[in-house]
Amino acid sequence: MKQNRRVSWADIDGQTHSYDFRDYMTIVAQARYVIRKVQMIIDGCARELGIGSLEHQALIQIYGATGGAIPVGQLAERLNIVPALASRLVQQLDAAGFVTRSPSEEDRRTMLVSSTGPGERLLCQIVEIAHQKVEAFRLGTTERERAAAHEIIAFYVGGPPPGRA
């Protein structure tokens, strides 16, 4: 006997969304497909330019850090990896000329990592290629698929659902 299960949540504006469980899982499946597909596209663009996925993610976090530098420990946290792996990534990026390391002014035990000109240029190249490829992927999806993915992603990050900004 099939149960009529429902999933409900309130968005940041307090509007309640309620779905049949199967409909909800269809929306979640689409959102996760989009997230994974876009991540695979971006990872492929990074590989085309000679940098691994995790190195690319590290470079994004380093370049995007508030103040232009990030402690290695915070980089590890943002990448959800152990500090030893973050330290190795930084060493690899430093050896390639994409980042520099320097001790923190406030705590000399803390190593700060900053991107270099070549690191910024590499990120720009990856973004340019990725935007073209993601656009091609997006154009191949239906409006319903995009709306489904957007609604779940908005829920994940606490934003308004599609059509309400």
Secondary structure as GFF3:
##gff-version 3
##sequence-region A 1 165
A	DSSP	beta_strand	6	10	.	.	.	ID=ss1
A	DSSP	beta_strand	16	20	.	.	.	ID=ss2
A	DSSP	alpha_helix	21	48	.	.	.	ID=ss3
A	DSSP	alpha_helix	53	63	.	.	.	ID=ss4
A	DSSP	three_ten_helix	66	68	.	.	.	ID=ss5
A	DSSP	beta_strand	70	71	.	.	.	ID=ss6
A	DSSP	alpha_helix	72	79	.	.	.	ID=ss7
A	DSSP	alpha_helix	83	95	.	.	.	ID=ss8
A	DSSP	beta_strand	99	103	.	.	.	ID=ss9
A	DSSP	beta_strand	111	115	.	.	.	ID=ss10
A	DSSP	alpha_helix	117	139	.	.	.	ID=ss11
A	DSSP	alpha_helix	143	157	.	.	.	ID=ss12
###
